[in-house]
């Protein structure tokens, strides 16, 4: 993937982000940054580019956008960076994950599209912690931009009706597999 961002995309993003760093609000030493880094397959589309100052961008380095940058800079949040995926007790019983287990979230090819796999003990992908809620449900925080780009719908407010979650064997272990639910228009096209 080329890191070169077109002038049209830069103009759109600069206007959308109001000419300020999306993290700290600075208007000095601004740069265009890939939310999902180009080195990790991020595109050059306006949905994956943001305006950041040099200082915030150096803290972000080549990681996927997350709250740690804001904590390091001690600035208030400007965006919601994660979506919480709720995992049912039935699925959790199959996984046997424990609270604060380290999990890997990977956006990968699946059939003619892409899917998201989530497993423990994998060295590639976005690393996160699994959280077991006191009511017995599981919570996984997935970078919001990964979901929005994957679902190809940046205006969506809820992914819940658009994805399916199943337990699947991935790299010889039980993990979660998320893929796009087929909508009625997709089913009509196949018929």
matplotlib code that plots the C-alpha trace (Angstrom):
import matplotlib.pyplot as plt

x = [0.0, 1.4, 1.8, 1.1, -2.2, -3.9, -4.3, -8.1, -8.1, -5.8, -8.1, -11.2, -9.6, -8.1, -11.6, -13.4, -10.9, -11.2, -7.4, -6.6, -4.9, -7.7, -6.0, -4.9, -6.4, -3.1, -2.9, 0.9, 3.2, 0.3, 0.6, -1.7, -1.8, -3.2, -5.6, -4.8, -1.1, -0.2, 2.3, -0.7, -2.8, -4.5, -5.9, -5.3, -9.1, -10.5, -12.0, -8.5, -6.7, -6.7, -5.0, -2.5, 0.3, 3.9, 4.0, 0.9, 1.9, 5.3, 3.5, 1.2, 4.0, 2.7, 0.0, -3.7, -5.5, -6.2, -6.8, -3.2, -2.1, -4.5, -3.4, 0.2, -0.6, -3.1, -5.6, -9.4, -11.0, -12.2, -13.3, -14.7, -11.9, -13.3, -16.5, -17.4, -18.4, -20.5, -19.9, -22.7, -22.3, -23.0, -20.1, -17.8, -18.5, -16.9, -13.9, -12.9, -11.2, -10.3, -10.6, -7.7, -6.4, -4.4, -6.2, -5.3, -7.7, -6.9, -8.6, -8.1, -9.3, -12.3, -14.0, -14.5, -14.4, -12.7, -13.5, -12.1, -10.6, -10.0, -7.9, -5.4, -1.6, -1.1, 1.8, 0.2, -2.8, -4.0, -3.4, -6.1, -7.4, -10.5, -12.8, -15.3, -18.2, -19.6, -22.9, -21.0, -20.9, -17.6, -16.4, -13.9, -12.8, -12.2, -10.8, -13.8, -12.2, -11.4, -15.2, -16.3, -13.8, -14.6, -18.3, -17.8, -20.3, -18.6, -21.9, -23.1, -23.8, -24.2, -22.5, -24.7, -27.1, -24.4, -22.1, -22.3, -20.1, -19.2, -16.7, -14.3, -11.0, -8.3, -4.6, -5.4, -7.4, -10.9, -11.4, -14.1, -14.8, -16.8, -18.1, -20.6, -24.2, -25.8, -28.5, -31.7, -30.2, -27.2, -29.5, -31.7, -28.5, -27.6, -31.1]
y = [0.0, 3.4, 6.0, 8.8, 10.6, 12.5, 16.3, 15.8, 13.5, 15.9, 18.9, 16.9, 15.6, 19.0, 20.6, 17.7, 17.9, 21.7, 22.2, 20.9, 17.9, 15.4, 14.5, 17.8, 20.5, 22.1, 24.0, 23.9, 21.4, 19.4, 16.1, 13.7, 10.3, 6.9, 5.7, 2.1, 2.5, 1.8, -0.7, -2.7, -2.4, 0.9, 2.7, 6.2, 7.0, 9.9, 7.4, 6.3, 9.6, 12.2, 15.5, 15.2, 17.4, 16.1, 15.5, 13.3, 11.5, 10.6, 9.1, 7.2, 5.8, 2.9, 1.7, 1.6, 4.6, 4.1, 5.9, 5.4, 8.4, 10.7, 9.3, 10.0, 13.6, 14.3, 15.7, 15.2, 12.7, 14.1, 10.8, 7.5, 5.1, 1.7, -0.2, -2.7, -6.1, -8.0, -11.7, -13.9, -16.4, -19.3, -18.3, -17.6, -21.2, -22.5, -20.2, -20.5, -17.1, -15.4, -11.8, -9.7, -12.5, -10.9, -11.3, -10.5, -8.8, -9.4, -8.1, -10.8, -12.1, -14.4, -15.9, -12.9, -10.3, -9.7, -10.8, -10.2, -13.1, -12.8, -15.3, -15.6, -16.0, -14.7, -12.4, -10.5, -8.2, -5.6, -6.7, -6.0, -7.4, -9.5, -8.2, -10.4, -8.3, -8.9, -10.2, -12.9, -11.3, -10.8, -7.4, -7.0, -3.5, -3.3, -0.2, 1.7, 2.6, -1.1, -1.9, 1.2, 0.5, -3.2, -2.6, 0.0, 2.3, 5.2, 6.7, 3.6, 4.0, 0.4, -2.6, -5.1, -5.8, -6.0, -8.7, -12.4, -13.7, -17.4, -19.6, -21.1, -22.9, -20.5, -21.3, -24.6, -22.9, -21.8, -18.1, -15.7, -15.0, -12.0, -11.6, -9.4, -10.5, -10.7, -8.2, -8.7, -7.0, -9.4, -12.4, -11.1, -10.7, -14.4, -15.6]
z = [0.0, -1.0, 1.8, -0.7, 0.0, -2.8, -2.7, -2.9, 0.2, 2.1, 1.4, 2.4, 5.7, 6.6, 6.2, 8.1, 11.0, 11.0, 10.5, 14.0, 15.5, 16.3, 19.6, 21.2, 19.0, 18.0, 14.7, 14.5, 12.8, 11.3, 9.4, 7.7, 9.5, 8.6, 11.3, 10.4, 9.4, 5.7, 7.0, 8.4, 5.3, 5.9, 2.9, 1.7, 1.7, 3.7, 6.1, 7.1, 7.2, 10.0, 10.8, 13.7, 15.0, 14.9, 18.6, 18.7, 15.6, 17.1, 20.1, 17.8, 15.7, 13.6, 16.0, 15.2, 16.7, 20.4, 23.7, 24.9, 22.8, 24.6, 28.0, 27.1, 26.0, 28.9, 26.6, 26.5, 24.1, 20.8, 19.2, 20.2, 19.2, 20.2, 19.8, 22.5, 21.1, 23.7, 23.8, 25.2, 28.1, 25.7, 23.4, 26.4, 27.8, 24.5, 24.6, 28.3, 28.2, 31.5, 32.5, 31.1, 28.8, 26.0, 22.7, 19.1, 16.7, 13.0, 9.9, 7.3, 3.9, 4.1, 1.1, -1.3, 1.5, 4.8, 8.4, 11.8, 13.8, 17.6, 19.4, 22.3, 22.0, 18.4, 17.7, 14.8, 14.8, 17.2, 20.8, 23.4, 26.7, 27.1, 29.8, 31.7, 32.9, 36.4, 34.8, 33.0, 29.5, 27.7, 26.3, 23.5, 22.5, 18.7, 17.1, 15.8, 12.4, 11.8, 12.1, 10.1, 7.2, 7.3, 7.2, 4.5, 6.2, 8.1, 9.1, 11.0, 14.7, 15.5, 14.1, 16.0, 13.2, 10.6, 11.9, 12.9, 15.8, 15.9, 17.7, 15.2, 15.3, 14.3, 14.3, 16.2, 19.0, 19.7, 18.8, 17.7, 14.1, 13.0, 9.5, 7.7, 7.9, 4.4, 4.0, 1.9, -1.2, -1.2, -0.9, -3.9, -6.0, -5.4, -6.3]

ax = plt.figure().add_subplot(projection="3d")
ax.plot(x, y, z, "-o")
ax.set_aspect("equal")
plt.show()
